[in-house]
Amino acid sequence: MEFSIREAVRSDMKSVHALITELAVFEKEPEAVKVTIGDLERDGFGEAPLFHCFVADFNGDVVGIALVYPRYSTWRGPVIHLEDLIVTKAMRGKGIGAALLKRVVQYGVAKGVGRIGWEVLDWNEPAIKFYEDCGAIVMRDWHVVQMDDVAMKKFLEA
């Protein structure tokens, strides 16, 4: 099977959005996606892009994505956060996820980052095994902490 990994372009954002939505359904949060195609186009391709995206292309269709953005670690300096690595269900098991992750790692090395980090749901055992098989360390003793827009507003009003 022939597929290619390339940098995303603005016109890919409709397909990227569809994959983000597919992931939300898989993660049992179909209503959680608030970002729009327009948001992705603006935020990824404006004067100061907020993220970088790679896509897996198979016969002209986007069948996978890896979306990353820069962060800063007080321990490691510049790092990259892998927000999502998604391969459409029909194309899983064909090496696309590994190829996308490899491209992200190449990008990180080229940027000189000290780490690439991401989260994985504790029940997603196939993803955990995939990441561990790729050499990633799944830190099971850490908890993800977040404040959404409602929580931020409540905190500031308290």
C-alpha positions as CSV (number, residue, x, y, z in Angstrom):
1,M,0.0,0.0,0.0
2,E,1.4,3.4,-1.0
3,F,0.7,6.4,1.2
4,S,2.7,9.5,1.8
5,I,3.3,11.8,4.7
6,R,3.4,15.5,3.9
7,E,2.9,18.9,5.6
8,A,-0.8,19.9,5.7
9,V,-2.0,22.8,3.6
10,R,-5.0,25.1,4.2
11,S,-7.2,23.1,1.9
12,D,-6.6,19.9,4.0
13,M,-8.4,21.4,7.0
14,K,-11.8,20.1,6.0
15,S,-10.3,16.5,6.1
16,V,-8.4,17.3,9.3
17,H,-11.6,18.5,11.0
18,A,-13.3,15.3,9.9
19,L,-10.6,13.2,11.5
20,I,-10.7,15.3,14.7
21,T,-14.4,14.6,14.8
22,E,-13.8,10.9,14.2
23,L,-11.4,10.8,17.1
24,A,-13.9,12.6,19.4
25,V,-16.5,9.9,18.5
26,F,-14.0,7.2,19.2
27,E,-13.2,8.8,22.6
28,K,-16.9,8.9,23.4
29,E,-17.1,12.7,23.3
30,P,-18.7,13.5,20.0
31,E,-20.0,16.9,21.2
32,A,-16.6,18.1,22.5
33,V,-15.3,19.4,19.2
34,K,-15.8,23.2,19.2
35,V,-13.1,24.1,16.7
36,T,-14.3,24.8,13.2
37,I,-12.7,24.3,9.8
38,G,-12.3,28.1,9.7
39,D,-10.6,28.1,13.1
40,L,-8.1,25.5,11.8
41,E,-7.4,27.5,8.6
42,R,-6.9,30.7,10.5
43,D,-4.9,29.3,13.4
44,G,-2.7,27.0,11.3
45,F,-2.0,29.2,8.3
46,G,-2.1,32.8,9.5
47,E,0.9,35.2,10.1
48,A,1.8,33.4,13.3
49,P,0.6,29.8,13.0
50,L,-0.4,28.2,16.3
51,F,0.2,24.6,15.2
52,H,1.9,22.5,12.6
53,C,0.2,19.6,11.0
54,F,1.3,16.6,9.0
55,V,-1.1,14.5,6.9
56,A,-1.1,11.0,5.6
57,D,-2.3,11.0,2.0
58,F,-3.6,7.8,0.3
59,N,-4.8,8.2,-3.3
60,G,-5.5,11.9,-2.8
61,D,-7.4,11.4,0.5
62,V,-6.2,12.5,3.9
63,V,-6.4,9.3,6.0
64,G,-4.4,10.4,9.0
65,I,-3.0,13.5,10.8
66,A,-0.5,14.5,13.4
67,L,-1.0,18.0,14.8
68,V,1.8,19.5,17.0
69,Y,2.6,22.8,18.6
70,P,5.5,24.3,20.5
71,R,5.6,24.4,24.3
72,Y,8.3,25.3,26.8
73,S,9.5,23.0,29.6
74,T,11.2,24.5,32.7
75,W,13.2,21.3,32.8
76,R,14.0,20.7,29.1
77,G,13.5,24.1,27.3
78,P,11.7,24.0,24.0
79,V,9.5,21.0,23.6
80,I,6.7,20.0,21.2
81,H,3.2,18.8,22.2
82,L,1.6,16.2,20.0
83,E,-2.1,17.2,20.3
84,D,-3.5,14.4,18.2
85,L,-2.3,11.5,16.1
86,I,-5.3,10.1,14.2
87,V,-5.6,7.5,11.5
88,T,-9.1,6.8,10.2
89,K,-10.4,3.5,11.4
90,A,-10.4,1.9,7.9
91,M,-6.7,2.6,7.5
92,R,-5.3,1.5,10.9
93,G,-2.8,-1.3,11.1
94,K,-1.1,-0.3,7.8
95,G,1.9,1.6,9.2
96,I,0.4,5.1,8.8
97,G,0.4,5.9,12.5
98,A,4.1,4.9,12.8
99,A,4.9,7.0,9.7
100,L,3.2,10.0,11.1
101,L,4.9,9.6,14.5
102,K,8.2,9.3,12.7
103,R,7.6,12.5,10.8
104,V,6.7,14.3,14.1
105,V,10.0,13.0,15.7
106,Q,12.0,14.1,12.7
107,Y,10.3,17.6,12.9
108,G,11.1,17.7,16.7
109,V,14.8,16.7,16.1
110,A,15.1,19.4,13.4
111,K,13.6,22.0,15.8
112,G,16.1,20.9,18.5
113,V,13.4,20.1,21.1
114,G,14.2,18.3,24.3
115,R,11.0,16.3,24.4
116,I,7.8,15.5,22.5
117,G,4.9,14.9,24.8
118,W,1.2,13.9,24.5
119,E,-1.6,12.2,26.3
120,V,-3.4,8.9,25.7
121,L,-6.6,7.7,27.4
122,D,-6.0,5.0,30.0
123,W,-8.5,2.7,28.3
124,N,-7.0,3.0,24.9
125,E,-4.7,-0.1,25.2
126,P,-4.0,-0.4,21.5
127,A,-2.7,3.1,21.4
128,I,-0.7,2.7,24.6
129,K,0.9,-0.5,23.2
130,F,1.7,1.3,19.9
131,Y,3.4,4.2,21.7
132,E,5.4,1.9,24.0
133,D,6.4,-0.3,21.0
134,C,7.7,3.0,19.4
135,G,9.8,3.7,22.4
136,A,7.6,6.2,24.2
137,I,7.3,6.2,28.0
138,V,3.7,6.2,29.1
139,M,3.8,7.9,32.5
140,R,0.9,6.3,34.4
141,D,1.7,8.2,37.6
142,W,0.7,11.6,36.2
143,H,-2.8,13.0,35.8
144,V,-3.9,15.4,33.1
145,V,-5.2,18.7,34.6
146,Q,-7.4,21.1,32.6
147,M,-9.6,24.1,33.0
148,D,-12.1,24.7,30.2
149,D,-13.6,28.1,29.5
150,V,-16.4,27.6,32.0
151,A,-14.0,26.6,34.8
152,M,-11.7,29.5,34.0
153,K,-14.6,32.0,34.2
154,K,-15.8,30.5,37.5
155,F,-12.3,30.6,39.0
156,L,-11.9,34.2,38.1
157,E,-15.3,35.1,39.5
158,A,-14.6,33.4,42.8
